[in-house]
Amino acid sequence: MYDIKKLKQLREETGISFSLCKKALEEGKNNLDNAKKLLKKWGIAKAKDKLKRNTTAGAIFSYVHHNKKIASLIELACETDFVSGNKEFQALGQELAMQVASVRAETNEEFLNQEYIRDPSRKISDLIKEAVLKFGENIKVVKFVRWSI
């Protein structure tokens, strides 16, 4: 059994579907921390399952630092236009563009293994895995570029 207030809180904090949040709370014995750990574990597994699926949609995001001396572009791909137009996908793209501008990386692998500037306990790959779980689609960084003067 699960507490409806905890279900609502878990849903609001993660953005993941009610059914998965409910399942995580039930299996996590109504403990929010346990439920979040389960959702993260399932997200990693789900992301691996979706890696082989084609990403034919997506968007390009940009960021220009307030001093106008650093800028970045990043191409973030997904499976459908529906997801690429979603506000949360757009927010993810903006965050990733800011990350590219903030911390230099040469390769996709190096970028994905970076600590997230807003929360050093998470990696960029974690953000993408969470988005895969949230949207139910493969999401990947295609390419990025950073300029500075």
Buried (B, 14 or more C-beta within 10 A) or exposed (E): EBEEEBBEBBBEEBBBEEEBBBBBBBEBEBEBEBBBEBBBEBBBEBBEEBEEEEBEBBBEBBBBEEEEEBBBBBBBBBBBEEBBEBEEBBEBBBBBBBBBBBBEBEEBEEBBEBBBEEEEEEBBBBBBBBBBBBBBBBBBBEEBEBEEE
